[in-house]
Amino acid sequence: MVRVRFAPSPTGLLHIGGVRTALYNFLFAKQNKGTFILRIEDTDQARYVDFAEDYIKKSLEWCNIYYDEGVDKKGDKGPYRQSQRKAIYKKYVNKLAVIPIVNRKIKIITDNYADPEQGTGALKITPAHDFNDYEVGKRNNLDIINIFTRDGKINNNAISSYVGLDRFEARKKILNELKEKDYFVKEENIKNKVPYGDRSNSIIEPFLTEQWFVDAKKLSIKAKKIVKSKKTNFFPSNWSKTYFQWMNNIEPWCVSRQLWWGHQIPAWYGPDKKIFVASNENEAKKNAYKFYKKNVTLVRDPDVLDTWFSSGLWAFATLGWPSNNEYLKKFYPTSVLVTGFDIIFFWVARMIMFGMEFMNKEPFKDIYVHALVRDEKGQKMSKSKGNVIDPLDLINKYSADALRFTLLSMASPGRDVKLSEERVKGYRNFLNKLWNANNFLKHNKCTFKNTKKTPKSKININKWIHFELLNTKKNVEKNIKDYRFDEAARNIYQFVWHSYCDWYLELSKTILYSDNKKDIDEVKEMASYVFKEILVLLHPFIPFITEEIWLKNKLDNSNKNYLMLTNWPDGKVQKDKSFKDVENLIHIISEIRSFKNELNISPGSFIDISTSKIDKKNRDFLSKNETVLKKLGRISNFLSDDINKPSASLVIKGNVLKLYFEENIDLNLIKENLLNKQAKYKAEMDKIHSRLKNKDFVKRAPKHIVEQEKTNYNNLQNDIKKISLTVKSL
């Protein structure tokens, strides 16, 4: 005979997990010609929803899952609502049952903790050896009997044949004895959550002992207010939710530990076990004398304080507290605490609670919660997986600065760092770029002696790079202040690698290798000055290489000649027409290089350009900057008229340039590739268009996301127009 039971709770809609369970039961019953019973688990009346029972039945019918017995299909296995079954077992409540083997009588009780869906709901509990059972035992006034010794063996509260047995040995003996005496019914494999020691990997058995507790709920009141009022802030801010979740559900805190090290509990016991809590033994003896009216021998509690209790005092105890000295006044509270999310509960919350309790002041203004470092696939590093990345190996191979800059660059709020060796290698290349820039300056006799004052500039590229420097400085400052170290690293990286090295130094070569001594001196001075400020900006990120370059160049001839003691960059620059000219120049060169790449033309090959289709203003600009454009754009000639030669049209800011090339290239293949790219862009445009037409998306998505989608759409539209023109010209 096969009988299966499906017992959903009428607390809301039937979710997919419930449907799956019902289907398994239904199919099993049908396969074995058994009975499928629907029983409603409605004992939790606080969560009961009126319509839910009917919805469950209709959902099952819709899925073609039909039950043989249930609320509206009577049989001999009712009642079919769990609440109606109370009468079946109510007559047994408060009566006594006998535990087999032990022959101990125990009281039969009812409690909402039992989950009939996980079994029968009828079970024996162990209030002294399970956290949940302990709470049930307290609610029902059960005897709390400890059966273990401190070394995990059975004590004298058990029957004599079990006393002294190891816990695992005893469990095997019980099973065998149940079978021998015919008490054994069946055996099932059940997945159970068993706690293990994180160091010993041994199974942890709850053991009822006397301990010291702190009323954490009382301590949490001020600690919650301080974060709610923004006197203490989490970065990223979402971690405050984690903080409040714990604080709002806080329980009494067990602060005593049975260890041989730590801060000993400041409590002493009199002859009759009377407890005297005091700052020291002398104070305890005075209190005992007042109580007993005579001198007595006191015994100090051997327990020590929980580690997190001791470390919770760290913010002020390390500064001489309780003495109100100059260090305490100066350094409490501090500005920022840097920590991992996994100890927000253990350390951060406790420091705030203690700070508010003993100092009546929050211990820190900001809490920066850093990410966890995982492997490149996002998996937690472990020796067993073989994916551990040793930082010392990376440092030896690529330098401490490369590793440091990698971690800073990847420290995005709310995201773990997916670390790979390739990433560190990439940022090592950035350090090489910096070192090579220094060598370039030295090679061109760019001295650093006269760089204390901001140089005056007349040359466009000097004005431009100085503005970019100060703009980068502003962005770095803002992002550091906001704890966006990843963005700050990106700001300085982009400026150094692209603005300074790729563009400014390349553009400056046309002046440095000219005959104009006045311009050469100005470029040398500005190049040196900006590089000096770059070292200052980069020093918090990569301190070793920047200090090395600084000292080798003797950038500061004062007594304080270390980079770490140098002032942060300062100054203001007004943006003018010269900036636009430089940006326009960079844009033209970049577009030409990108276009050559699209056409599979070698980057080093030279081309001719016809300017016949552009206006006089733009033609004059090209003529004015002809030397730079020819050098950096790899251009042989600017032609005023079109010629009969293989060409392609390039649109730059509405102006059409014809590019003529010497190489034998497959025009049909290029055309095919461009059309494929155009089709890809059109498909992406359609997707964006669909999202922007969706009113729910526009309404619910953050404003900056919607605006970015619009920008992406317009950019794709322009790219498609450019491609169309190029394809037409081939």
C-alpha positions in Angstrom: 0.0 0.0 0.0 1.4 3.4 -1.0 0.0 6.7 0.4 1.6 10.1 -0.3 0.7 13.4 1.3 1.1 17.0 -0.1 0.6 19.6 2.7 1.1 23.2 1.4 0.7 26.1 3.8 -2.2 28.5 2.9 -0.1 31.6 3.4 -0.2 32.9 -0.2 0.1 31.8 -3.8 1.4 28.3 -4.6 5.1 28.8 -5.8 6.9 26.7 -8.3 8.7 24.7 -5.6 5.3 23.6 -4.2 4.1 22.6 -7.7 7.3 20.5 -8.1 6.7 18.7 -4.7 3.1 18.0 -5.6 4.0 16.6 -9.0 6.6 14.3 -7.5 4.0 13.0 -5.0 1.3 12.7 -7.6 3.5 10.7 -10.1 4.8 8.4 -7.4 1.3 7.6 -6.2 0.1 6.9 -9.7 3.1 4.8 -10.6 2.5 2.6 -7.6 -1.3 2.6 -7.7 -1.4 4.5 -4.5 -3.4 7.3 -2.9 -2.5 11.0 -3.3 -3.8 13.1 -0.3 -4.0 16.9 -0.2 -3.8 18.1 3.4 -3.7 21.8 4.2 -1.1 22.8 6.8 -2.9 25.8 8.5 -1.7 25.6 12.1 0.1 29.0 11.7 -3.0 31.1 11.9 -1.0 34.3 12.1 0.1 33.9 8.5 -3.2 32.3 7.2 -4.6 33.9 4.0 -8.3 33.4 3.2 -8.2 32.8 -0.5 -5.0 30.7 -0.5 -6.6 27.3 0.1 -8.9 27.6 -3.0 -6.0 29.0 -5.0 -3.9 25.9 -4.2 -6.6 23.6 -5.3 -7.2 25.5 -8.6 -3.4 25.7 -9.3 -3.2 21.9 -8.9 -6.1 21.4 -11.2 -4.6 23.7 -13.8 -1.5 21.6 -13.7 -3.5 18.4 -14.2 -2.5 17.2 -10.7 -5.6 15.6 -9.2 -5.7 14.4 -5.6 -7.6 11.3 -4.4 -8.5 12.7 -1.0 -8.6 16.2 0.3 -10.7 19.0 1.8 -13.5 18.5 -0.8 -12.9 14.8 -1.5 -13.6 12.9 1.6 -12.0 9.6 2.5 -11.0 7.7 5.6 -7.8 9.7 6.2 -9.3 13.0 7.3 -9.5 15.5 8.7 -7.6 17.2 5.8 -6.8 20.5 7.5 -4.0 20.2 10.0 -5.8 22.6 12.5 -8.8 20.1 12.5 -6.5 17.3 13.6 -5.6 18.9 16.9 -8.4 16.8 18.6 -6.6 13.6 17.5 -3.6 14.3 19.6 -5.0 16.8 22.1 -6.0 14.0 24.5 -2.3 13.1 24.8 -1.1 16.6 25.8 0.4 16.8 29.3 0.4 13.1 29.7 3.6 11.1 30.1 5.5 9.0 27.6 8.3 6.6 28.3 11.6 6.9 26.4 12.7 3.4 25.3 16.0 2.0 26.8 16.3 4.8 29.3 12.8 4.2 30.7 12.6 7.9 31.6 9.1 9.5 31.7 8.7 12.8 29.8 5.8 15.2 29.4 3.9 15.3 26.0 3.6 18.9 24.9 2.6 21.0 21.8 4.7 23.7 20.2 4.6 25.7 17.0 8.3 25.0 16.4 7.5 21.5 15.1 7.1 21.4 11.3 4.8 18.5 10.2 6.1 19.0 6.6 9.5 17.9 7.8 8.1 14.8 9.5 5.3 13.8 11.8 5.6 16.7 14.1 6.0 14.3 17.0 9.5 14.1 18.3 11.6 14.0 21.5 13.7 17.0 22.1 16.9 17.7 24.0 16.7 21.1 25.7 20.3 20.9 27.0 21.9 20.1 23.7 20.1 22.1 21.0 19.5 25.8 20.6 15.9 25.5 19.3 15.1 22.7 21.7 16.3 24.8 24.6 13.8 27.6 23.7 11.0 25.0 23.4 12.0 23.6 26.8 11.9 27.0 28.4 8.5 27.8 27.0 7.1 24.5 28.3 8.9 24.2 31.6 10.7 21.0 30.6 13.5 19.4 32.6 16.9 20.4 31.1 19.2 17.4 31.5 22.8 17.6 30.4 24.1 14.1 29.3 27.7 15.1 28.3 31.0 15.6 30.0 33.2 18.5 28.8 35.2 16.0 26.7 32.1 14.8 24.8 31.5 11.6 26.7 28.2 10.4 28.3 27.9 11.4 32.0 26.1 9.9 35.0 22.7 11.2 33.9 22.5 8.3 31.5 21.9 4.7 32.3 25.0 2.9 33.5 25.7 0.9 30.3 26.3 4.2 28.5 28.3 6.2 31.1 31.8 7.0 29.8 31.1 6.2 26.2 32.2 8.6 23.5 29.2 10.4 21.9 29.5 8.7 18.5 30.0 5.3 20.1 26.9 5.9 22.2 24.8 6.7 19.1 25.8 3.4 17.4 25.0 1.5 20.6 21.5 3.1 20.8 20.7 2.2 17.2 21.8 -1.4 17.8 19.9 -1.7 21.0 16.7 -0.3 19.4 16.9 -3.0 16.8 17.6 -5.8 19.3 14.6 -4.8 21.4 12.3 -4.4 18.4 11.8 -0.7 18.8 13.3 0.1 15.4 10.7 1.0 12.7 12.7 2.3 9.7 15.8 4.1 8.6 15.9 7.2 6.2 18.6 9.4 4.8 18.0 12.9 5.9 20.3 15.9 5.2 21.0 17.6 8.5 22.7 20.9 9.2 25.6 20.0 11.6 27.9 22.8 12.9 31.7 22.1 12.5 34.6 23.9 14.1 36.3 26.1 11.6 39.8 25.1 12.8 39.4 21.6 14.1 36.7 20.5 11.6 35.1 18.6 14.5 31.4 18.4 15.0 30.2 20.9 17.6 27.8 19.7 20.3 25.8 22.3 22.2 26.6 22.1 25.9 24.6 23.9 28.6 26.9 25.9 30.9 26.8 29.0 33.0 28.1 32.0 31.2 28.3 35.8 31.4 25.9 37.8 29.2 25.6 41.5 28.2 22.3 43.1 27.5 23.2 43.9 23.9 19.6 45.2 23.1 20.1 48.0 25.6 23.5 48.9 24.1 22.1 48.9 20.6 19.7 51.8 21.1 22.3 54.6 20.9 24.3 52.6 18.3 21.4 52.5 15.9 20.6 56.2 16.4 24.1 57.2 15.5 24.0 55.5 12.1 20.4 56.6 11.4 21.4 60.2 12.0 24.3 59.9 9.6 26.9 60.7 12.3 28.5 57.4 11.3 28.2 56.4 7.6 28.8 53.1 5.8 30.5 53.1 2.4 29.0 51.5 0.3 25.8 52.7 2.0 24.0 49.4 1.4 26.0 47.8 4.3 24.0 49.9 6.7 21.0 47.6 5.9 23.1 44.6 7.1 24.1 46.5 10.2 20.4 47.4 11.1 19.2 43.9 10.3 21.5 42.5 12.9 21.0 45.3 15.4 17.2 45.1 15.2 17.3 41.4 15.9 20.1 41.5 18.5 20.0 39.0 21.3 21.9 38.8 24.7 25.6 38.6 24.0 27.5 35.8 25.7 30.8 37.4 26.6 32.6 34.7 28.6 35.0 32.2 27.1 36.8 29.2 28.6 40.2 29.9 27.2 43.7 30.2 28.8 44.3 33.6 27.3 42.5 36.9 27.1 41.1 39.6 29.5 39.9 37.8 32.6 36.3 38.4 33.7 36.4 41.1 36.5 34.3 39.0 38.9 35.1 37.4 42.2 33.2 34.8 44.2 32.7 34.8 48.0 32.5 31.6 50.2 28.8 31.3 49.4 29.3 32.0 45.7 28.1 35.6 46.1 29.5 37.5 43.0 31.4 40.8 43.3 32.1 42.6 40.0 34.8 45.2 40.3 37.6 47.0 38.4 40.3 45.2 40.4 40.7 42.7 43.3 41.2 45.4 46.0 37.9 47.0 45.0 36.2 43.5 45.1 37.6 42.8 48.6 36.2 46.2 49.8 32.8 45.3 48.5 33.0 41.8 50.0 34.0 43.3 53.4 30.9 45.6 53.3 28.7 42.6 52.5 30.1 40.0 55.0 31.3 42.5 57.6 34.7 40.7 57.7 37.6 39.8 55.4 36.9 36.7 53.3 38.8 34.8 50.7 37.7 35.6 47.2 38.1 33.4 44.1 38.3 35.1 40.7 36.2 33.7 37.8 38.6 31.8 35.6 36.8 32.7 32.3 38.1 35.4 29.9 36.2 37.9 27.9 35.1 37.2 24.3 37.7 38.4 21.9 35.2 40.7 20.3 34.4 42.3 23.7 38.1 43.1 24.1 38.5 44.4 20.5 35.3 46.3 20.8 37.1 48.6 23.3 40.0 49.1 20.9 39.0 52.6 19.7 39.5 54.2 23.1 41.2 51.6 25.3 44.4 51.9 23.2 44.5 55.7 23.9 44.7 55.5 27.6 41.1 55.2 28.6 39.6 55.5 31.2 42.2 58.3 31.7 41.1 61.4 29.8 44.6 62.2 28.4 45.7 64.2 25.4 45.8 61.2 23.1 42.2 60.3 23.8 41.2 63.9 23.2 43.2 64.1 20.0 42.5 60.8 18.3 39.0 59.9 19.5 36.8 59.8 17.5 38.8 58.9 14.4 37.8 59.6 10.9 37.5 56.3 9.1 37.5 52.6 9.8 38.4 50.2 7.0 37.1 46.6 7.4 35.5 43.6 5.7 31.8 43.0 5.6 32.2 39.7 7.5 33.0 41.4 10.8 30.4 44.2 10.7 28.5 42.3 13.4 31.4 41.1 15.4 33.6 44.2 15.5 32.1 47.3 13.9 28.8 47.1 15.8 30.5 46.4 19.1 32.9 49.3 18.8 30.0 51.6 18.1 28.0 50.2 21.0 30.9 50.5 23.4 31.9 53.9 22.1 28.4 55.3 22.7 28.2 53.6 26.1 31.6 54.6 27.6 32.6 57.7 25.6 29.1 59.0 24.6 30.6 59.6 21.1 30.7 57.5 18.0 34.2 56.0 17.5 34.5 56.9 13.8 32.8 59.0 11.2 33.0 56.7 8.2 33.1 52.9 7.8 34.6 51.8 4.5 33.7 48.2 3.8 36.2 46.7 1.3 35.6 43.9 -1.1 36.8 40.3 -0.7 39.5 39.1 -3.1 38.5 36.1 -5.1 40.0 34.2 -8.0 39.5 35.4 -11.6 36.3 33.3 -11.9 34.8 34.9 -8.8 35.3 31.8 -6.6 36.6 31.9 -3.0 40.2 31.0 -2.8 41.0 27.8 -1.0 43.9 25.3 -0.9 41.6 22.4 -1.8 40.5 24.1 -5.0 44.1 25.0 -5.9 43.1 28.6 -6.8 45.0 30.5 -4.1 47.0 33.4 -5.4 49.9 34.2 -3.0 50.4 38.0 -2.9 54.1 37.5 -2.2 54.5 35.6 -5.4 52.8 38.5 -7.3 55.0 41.1 -5.6 58.2 39.2 -6.3 57.1 38.8 -10.0 55.5 42.2 -10.7 56.2 44.5 -7.7 54.2 45.6 -4.7 53.1 48.7 -6.6 51.6 46.7 -9.4 49.6 44.5 -7.0 48.5 47.6 -5.0 47.3 49.5 -8.1 45.5 46.4 -9.4 43.5 46.0 -6.1 42.7 49.7 -6.0 41.5 49.7 -9.6 39.2 46.8 -9.1 37.8 47.9 -5.7 34.3 48.8 -7.0 31.7 49.3 -4.3 29.6 46.2 -3.7 31.7 43.9 -5.9 34.3 41.4 -4.9 37.7 41.6 -6.6 38.2 38.9 -9.2 42.0 38.8 -9.2 44.1 37.4 -11.9 47.8 37.4 -12.6 47.1 39.0 -16.1 45.5 42.0 -14.4 48.6 42.5 -12.2 50.8 42.1 -15.3 48.8 44.8 -17.1 49.3 47.3 -14.3 53.0 46.4 -14.2 53.1 47.7 -17.7 51.6 51.0 -16.4 54.6 51.3 -14.1 56.9 50.7 -17.0 55.1 53.4 -18.9 55.8 55.8 -16.0 59.4 54.8 -15.9 59.8 55.3 -19.6 58.2 58.7 -19.5 60.8 59.7 -16.9 63.6 58.4 -19.1 62.2 60.4 -22.1 62.3 63.6 -20.0 65.8 62.9 -18.9 66.9 62.1 -22.4 65.5 65.4 -23.6 67.2 67.3 -20.8 64.0 68.2 -19.0 65.4 69.4 -15.7 63.3 69.4 -12.5 65.1 72.2 -10.7 62.8 75.0 -11.6 59.4 73.3 -11.2 58.4 74.6 -7.8 56.2 77.3 -9.4 53.5 76.8 -12.0 55.1 77.6 -15.4 53.4 80.2 -17.6 52.2 78.8 -20.9 51.6 80.3 -24.4 51.7 77.0 -26.3 48.4 75.3 -26.8 49.5 71.8 -25.8 51.0 73.2 -22.6 47.8 75.0 -21.6 45.8 71.9 -22.4 47.9 69.4 -20.4 48.0 71.8 -17.4 44.2 72.0 -17.5 43.9 68.2 -17.8 46.2 67.8 -14.8 44.2 70.0 -12.6 40.9 68.4 -13.8 42.3 65.0 -13.0 43.4 66.2 -9.6 39.9 67.5 -8.8 38.3 64.1 -9.9 40.9 62.1 -7.9 40.2 64.2 -4.8 36.4 63.8 -5.1 36.6 60.0 -5.7 39.0 59.5 -2.7 36.7 61.5 -0.5 33.7 59.3 -1.7 35.8 56.1 -1.1 35.7 55.4 -4.9 39.3 54.3 -5.1 38.6 52.4 -8.3 37.4 55.6 -10.0 40.3 57.6 -8.5 42.8 55.0 -9.9 41.0 55.1 -13.3 41.2 59.0 -13.4 45.0 59.1 -12.8 45.6 56.0 -15.0 43.8 57.6 -18.0 45.6 60.9 -17.5 49.1 59.5 -17.2 48.9 56.8 -19.9 46.7 58.6 -22.5 46.7 62.3 -21.9 50.3 62.8 -20.8 52.3 59.9 -22.4 50.3 59.0 -25.5 49.4 62.6 -26.5 51.3 65.3 -24.7 54.7 63.8 -25.0 54.1 62.8 -28.6 52.7 66.2 -29.5 55.7 67.8 -27.7 58.2 66.0 -29.9 57.4 68.3 -32.8 58.5 71.2 -30.7 61.4 69.5 -28.9 62.9 68.5 -32.2 62.4 72.0 -33.8 64.7 75.0 -33.8 62.5 77.3 -31.7 64.5 77.5 -28.5 61.9 79.6 -26.7 59.2 77.0 -27.4 61.5 74.2 -26.5 62.3 75.7 -23.1 58.6 76.2 -22.4 57.7 72.6 -23.3 60.6 71.3 -21.2 59.5 73.3 -18.2 55.8 72.2 -18.5 56.6 68.6 -19.2 58.8 68.5 -16.1 56.3 70.3 -14.0 53.3 68.1 -14.9 55.4 64.9 -14.4 56.4 66.1 -11.0 52.7 66.6 -10.1 51.9 63.2 -11.6 54.3 61.6 -9.1 52.6 63.5 -6.2 49.1 62.3 -7.4 50.2 58.8 -7.9 52.1 58.4 -4.7 49.2 57.3 -2.5 48.5 54.6 -5.2 52.0 53.4 -6.0 54.4 54.8 -3.3 57.5 52.8 -4.1 58.2 53.6 -7.8 57.1 57.2 -7.4 59.4 57.8 -4.5 62.3 56.1 -6.4 61.8 58.4 -9.4 61.4 61.4 -7.2 64.6 60.9 -5.3 66.6 60.0 -8.4 65.6 63.2 -10.0 66.0 65.2 -6.8 62.7 66.9 -7.4 62.8 68.8 -4.1 66.1 70.3 -3.0 64.8 71.3 0.5 65.5 69.4 3.7 62.2 67.7 3.3 63.2 65.9 0.2 60.9 62.9 0.3 57.9 62.7 -2.0 55.6 61.6 0.8 56.2 65.0 2.5 55.4 67.1 -0.6 52.3 69.3 -0.9 49.3 68.1 -2.9 49.0 69.8 -6.4 47.3 73.2 -6.5 46.3 75.9 -9.0 43.6 77.0 -11.4 43.5 77.2 -15.2 40.8 78.9 -17.3 39.7 76.9 -20.3 40.0 78.8 -23.6 40.0 78.2 -27.4 43.5 76.5 -27.3 42.0 73.6 -25.4 39.4 73.0 -28.2 42.2 73.2 -30.8 44.2 70.5 -29.1 41.2 68.3 -28.5 40.2 68.7 -32.1 43.8 67.7 -33.2 43.7 64.6 -31.0 40.3 63.7 -32.3 41.4 63.9 -36.0 44.5 61.8 -35.4 42.5 59.2 -33.5 39.8 59.0 -36.2 42.4 58.5 -38.9 44.2 55.8 -36.9 40.9 54.0 -36.1 39.8 54.3 -39.8 43.0 52.7 -41.0 42.5 49.9 -38.6 39.0 49.3 -39.9 40.3 49.2 -43.4 43.0 46.7 -42.4 45.7 49.2 -43.4 49.0 48.9 -41.5 49.3 51.6 -38.8 52.8 52.5 -39.9 51.9 53.0 -43.5 51.6 56.5 -44.9 48.5 57.8 -46.7 47.4 60.9 -48.7 44.4 62.9 -47.7 42.2 65.1 -49.9 40.7 68.2 -48.3 38.6 69.2 -51.3 35.3 68.6 -49.6 35.9 70.6 -46.4 35.4 74.3 -45.7 38.1 77.0 -45.5 38.0 77.2 -41.7 38.8 73.5 -41.3 41.3 73.5 -44.1 43.1 76.3 -42.4 43.2 74.3 -39.2 44.7 71.3 -40.9 47.3 73.6 -42.6 48.2 75.2 -39.3 48.8 71.8 -37.7 50.2 70.1 -40.7 53.5 69.1 -39.1 51.9 67.4 -36.2 49.2 65.7 -38.3 51.7 64.4 -40.8 53.9 63.0 -38.0 51.3 61.4 -35.7 48.7 60.6 -38.4 51.3 59.1 -40.8 50.2 61.3 -43.6 52.4 61.9 -46.7 50.5 64.8 -48.3 47.4 67.0 -47.9 45.8 67.3 -51.4 43.6 70.1 -52.4 41.9 68.1 -55.2 40.8 64.5 -55.6 43.0 62.1 -57.6 42.3 58.8 -59.5 43.5 56.4 -56.9 41.9 53.8 -54.5 40.3 55.7 -51.7 37.7 55.7 -48.9 35.8 58.6 -47.3 36.1 59.4 -43.6 33.6 61.8 -41.8 35.1 63.8 -39.0 32.7 66.2 -37.2 30.6 66.6 -40.4 33.7 67.1 -42.7 34.5 64.5 -45.4 38.1 63.6 -45.9 39.2 61.3 -48.7 42.0 58.9 -47.8 44.2 57.5 -50.5 46.3 54.4 -49.7 49.2 52.7 -51.4 48.7 49.2 -50.1 46.9 46.5 -52.1 43.8 45.9 -50.1 40.7 43.8 -50.7 37.9 46.5 -51.1 35.2 43.9 -51.3 36.2 42.3 -48.0 36.4 45.7 -46.3 33.0 46.5 -47.7 31.6 43.3 -46.4 33.1 43.8 -42.9 31.7 47.3 -42.7 28.2 46.2 -43.7 28.3 43.5 -41.1 29.3 46.1 -38.5 26.5 48.3 -39.7 24.0 45.5 -39.3 25.3 44.8 -35.8 24.9 48.5 -34.9 21.3 48.5 -36.3 20.4 45.5 -34.2 21.7 47.2 -31.1 19.8 50.4 -32.0 16.6 48.4 -32.3 17.1 46.9 -28.8 17.7 50.4 -27.3 14.7 51.8 -29.2 12.5 49.0 -27.8 13.7 49.7 -24.3 13.1 53.5 -24.7 9.6 52.8 -26.0 8.8 50.7 -22.9 7.1 53.1 -20.5 7.8 50.9 -17.5 11.5 51.0 -18.3 11.6 54.8 -18.7 9.6 55.2 -15.5 11.4 52.8 -13.3 15.0 52.9 -14.5 17.4 55.5 -12.9 17.5 58.7 -14.8 21.2 58.4 -15.7 20.6 55.0 -17.2 17.8 56.3 -19.5 20.0 59.2 -20.6 22.9 56.9 -21.3 20.7 54.7 -23.4 19.6 57.8 -25.4 23.3 58.8 -25.9 24.2 55.2 -27.0 21.4 55.4 -29.5 22.6 58.7 -31.0 26.2 57.5 -31.2 25.2 54.3 -33.0 23.1 56.3 -35.4 26.1 58.5 -36.2 28.3 55.5 -36.6 25.9 54.0 -39.1 25.8 57.2 -41.2 29.6 57.2 -41.2 29.8 53.6 -42.4 27.2 54.2 -45.1 29.3 57.1 -46.5 32.5 55.0 -46.4 30.8 52.0 -48.1 29.4 54.3 -50.8 32.9 55.7 -51.4 34.7 52.3 -51.8 
